[in-house]
Amino acid sequence: MMARQLVLAISPPPEPTFENFAPGANAELLARLREMASGALRESVLYLWGERGCGRSHLLQATLRVAMRARLAVRDDVDRLDEAAQIALFNLINEARESGGCVLAAGPCPPAQLALRADVRSRLGWGLVYQVQPLSDAEKAVTLRAEAERRGLRITDEVLWYLLNHVRRDLPSLFAILDELDRKSLERQRPITLPLVRESLRGLDM
């Protein structure tokens, strides 16, 4: 019973901010997002794209969190917009360009490759377009260790590199595995060793 109570006390992940985003090769993108949030960016449209787990949604939420201008509109996963939502986004971008607002949008690929209306694709490409660059393995290792330390977990280099070589390597997946390891370690009152990692991952779609 006590172990179950400990499991329920696992700390939740921190809210997305610029400070807890691992920048890697995305320093320029972060600078432009900070400018947009402060109202200093001259472009009215900024579109960012990247592979699953690269941090697109994190960056959108972080920008919205500190935005000082009320006329910042954020649209994530634009590839999933239905016809009505596409028309709304088209009008939103036009309005932003005419009245000084800003639109921050994100999707999985460059604007020209999106399966959207042609006029929406062209509007998304009007302003700044950035690919969110994935972290290197070394950068992921540093980020994963820092997240483990934030949770009060001790993981060895052996465990760290085992994870980076045997599971999905995007940060959301890696952090979800940390959650599982945290639970297993508390439930069984065992340190996070390689045998515990293998046992915890058995049956998981990772």
C-alpha positions as CSV (number, residue, x, y, z in Angstrom):
1,M,0.0,0.0,0.0
2,M,2.8,2.4,0.9
3,A,4.5,1.8,-2.5
4,R,1.2,2.7,-4.3
5,Q,1.0,5.9,-2.4
6,L,4.6,6.7,-3.4
7,V,3.7,6.1,-7.0
8,L,0.9,8.6,-6.8
9,A,3.3,11.2,-5.6
10,I,5.4,11.2,-8.8
11,S,5.9,14.8,-9.8
12,P,4.1,16.0,-13.0
13,P,6.1,17.2,-16.0
14,P,6.9,21.0,-15.9
15,E,4.8,23.4,-18.0
16,P,6.4,24.1,-21.5
17,T,8.7,27.1,-21.4
18,F,11.5,28.4,-23.5
19,E,13.8,27.7,-20.5
20,N,13.0,24.0,-20.3
21,F,13.2,23.4,-24.1
22,A,16.4,21.7,-25.2
23,P,17.5,24.1,-28.0
24,G,20.1,22.0,-29.8
25,A,20.5,23.7,-33.3
26,N,17.3,25.8,-32.8
27,A,18.8,28.9,-31.3
28,E,17.7,31.2,-34.2
29,L,14.1,29.8,-34.1
30,L,14.0,30.4,-30.3
31,A,15.2,34.0,-30.9
32,R,12.4,34.6,-33.5
33,L,9.8,33.1,-31.2
34,R,10.9,35.4,-28.3
35,E,10.6,38.3,-30.7
36,M,7.2,37.3,-31.7
37,A,6.1,36.9,-28.1
38,S,7.4,40.4,-27.2
39,G,5.8,42.0,-30.3
40,A,9.2,42.8,-31.9
41,L,8.9,40.5,-34.8
42,R,8.2,42.3,-38.1
43,E,6.8,39.2,-39.8
44,S,3.1,38.5,-39.2
45,V,3.3,34.7,-39.9
46,L,5.8,32.2,-38.5
47,Y,5.4,28.5,-39.4
48,L,7.5,25.8,-37.8
49,W,7.6,22.2,-38.8
50,G,9.4,19.0,-37.8
51,E,9.1,15.3,-37.1
52,R,7.0,13.8,-34.4
53,G,8.4,14.6,-30.9
54,C,10.7,17.4,-32.1
55,G,9.1,19.9,-29.7
56,R,6.7,21.8,-32.0
57,S,3.8,21.9,-29.5
58,H,6.2,22.7,-26.7
59,L,7.4,25.8,-28.5
60,L,3.9,27.0,-29.4
61,Q,2.8,26.7,-25.8
62,A,5.9,28.4,-24.5
63,T,5.4,31.3,-26.9
64,L,1.8,31.7,-26.0
65,R,2.6,31.5,-22.3
66,V,4.9,34.6,-22.4
67,A,3.2,36.5,-25.3
68,M,2.9,40.2,-24.5
69,R,0.7,41.1,-27.4
70,A,-2.9,40.0,-27.3
71,R,-3.2,39.6,-31.1
72,L,-1.1,36.4,-31.3
73,A,-3.0,33.5,-32.7
74,V,-1.6,29.9,-32.4
75,R,-2.6,27.0,-34.5
76,D,-1.0,23.6,-34.0
77,D,-1.2,20.5,-36.2
78,V,-2.5,22.5,-39.2
79,D,-2.4,19.3,-41.3
80,R,-5.4,18.1,-39.4
81,L,-7.6,21.1,-40.1
82,D,-10.9,20.5,-41.8
83,E,-12.2,22.7,-44.6
84,A,-13.9,25.2,-42.3
85,A,-10.8,25.5,-40.0
86,Q,-8.6,26.0,-43.1
87,I,-10.8,28.8,-44.3
88,A,-10.7,30.3,-40.8
89,L,-6.9,30.1,-40.8
90,F,-6.7,31.7,-44.2
91,N,-8.8,34.6,-43.0
92,L,-6.8,34.9,-39.8
93,I,-3.5,35.2,-41.6
94,N,-5.0,37.9,-44.0
95,E,-6.4,39.8,-41.0
96,A,-3.0,39.6,-39.2
97,R,-1.2,41.0,-42.2
98,E,-3.6,43.9,-42.5
99,S,-4.0,44.8,-38.9
100,G,-0.6,44.0,-37.3
101,G,-1.5,40.8,-35.6
102,C,0.6,37.6,-35.6
103,V,-0.1,34.0,-36.5
104,L,2.1,31.2,-35.2
105,A,1.4,27.8,-36.8
106,A,3.0,24.3,-36.8
107,G,2.8,21.1,-38.8
108,P,4.8,18.0,-39.7
109,C,6.2,19.2,-43.0
110,P,6.9,22.4,-45.0
111,P,3.9,24.5,-46.2
112,A,4.2,23.3,-49.8
113,Q,3.9,19.7,-48.8
114,L,0.8,20.1,-46.6
115,A,-2.4,18.4,-47.8
116,L,-4.3,21.7,-47.4
117,R,-6.0,24.2,-49.7
118,A,-3.5,25.9,-52.0
119,D,-4.4,29.3,-50.7
120,V,-3.7,28.2,-47.1
121,R,-0.4,26.6,-48.0
122,S,0.7,29.8,-49.7
123,R,-0.4,32.0,-46.8
124,L,1.6,29.8,-44.4
125,G,4.7,30.3,-46.5
126,W,4.3,34.1,-46.6
127,G,6.3,34.7,-43.5
128,L,9.1,32.9,-41.7
129,V,9.4,29.1,-42.0
130,Y,11.6,27.1,-39.7
131,Q,12.3,23.4,-39.4
132,V,12.6,22.4,-35.7
133,Q,16.0,20.6,-35.8
134,P,16.1,17.3,-33.9
135,L,18.6,16.9,-31.1
136,S,21.7,14.8,-31.6
137,D,22.1,11.7,-29.5
138,A,24.6,13.5,-27.2
139,E,22.1,16.3,-26.7
140,K,19.3,13.8,-26.0
141,A,21.5,12.1,-23.4
142,V,22.2,15.4,-21.6
143,T,18.5,16.3,-21.7
144,L,17.3,12.9,-20.5
145,R,19.8,12.9,-17.6
146,A,18.7,16.4,-16.6
147,E,15.0,15.3,-16.6
148,A,15.9,12.3,-14.5
149,E,17.7,14.5,-12.0
150,R,14.7,16.8,-11.9
151,R,12.6,13.8,-10.9
152,G,15.1,12.7,-8.3
153,L,16.1,9.6,-10.3
154,R,19.6,8.3,-10.7
155,I,20.3,6.6,-14.0
156,T,23.7,5.2,-15.1
157,D,25.4,5.8,-18.4
158,E,24.6,2.2,-19.3
159,V,20.9,2.7,-18.8
160,L,21.0,6.0,-20.6
161,W,22.6,4.7,-23.7
162,Y,20.5,1.5,-23.7
163,L,17.4,3.7,-23.9
164,L,18.8,5.8,-26.7
165,N,19.5,2.6,-28.7
166,H,16.5,0.5,-28.0
167,V,13.4,2.7,-27.8
168,R,11.8,5.5,-29.8
169,R,14.3,8.4,-29.5
170,D,12.0,11.4,-29.5
171,L,11.9,13.2,-26.1
172,P,8.2,12.7,-25.3
173,S,8.7,8.9,-25.7
174,L,11.9,9.0,-23.6
175,F,10.2,11.0,-20.9
176,A,7.2,8.6,-20.9
177,I,9.7,5.8,-20.3
178,L,11.1,7.7,-17.4
179,D,7.6,7.8,-16.0
180,E,7.4,4.0,-16.3
181,L,10.8,3.5,-14.7
182,D,10.0,5.9,-11.9
183,R,6.8,3.8,-11.2
184,K,8.6,0.5,-11.4
185,S,11.4,1.6,-9.2
186,L,9.1,2.9,-6.5
187,E,6.8,-0.1,-6.6
188,R,9.6,-2.6,-6.3
189,Q,11.9,-0.5,-4.1
190,R,14.7,-1.2,-6.6
191,P,17.2,1.2,-8.2
192,I,16.9,1.8,-12.0
193,T,19.3,-0.9,-13.3
194,L,19.5,-2.4,-16.8
195,P,17.5,-5.5,-15.7
196,L,14.7,-3.3,-14.3
197,V,14.7,-1.3,-17.6
198,R,14.4,-4.4,-19.7
199,E,11.6,-5.7,-17.5
200,S,9.8,-2.4,-17.6
201,L,10.0,-2.1,-21.3
202,R,8.7,-5.6,-21.9
203,G,5.3,-5.3,-23.6
204,L,5.5,-1.6,-24.1
205,D,5.1,-0.2,-27.6
206,M,8.4,1.7,-27.5
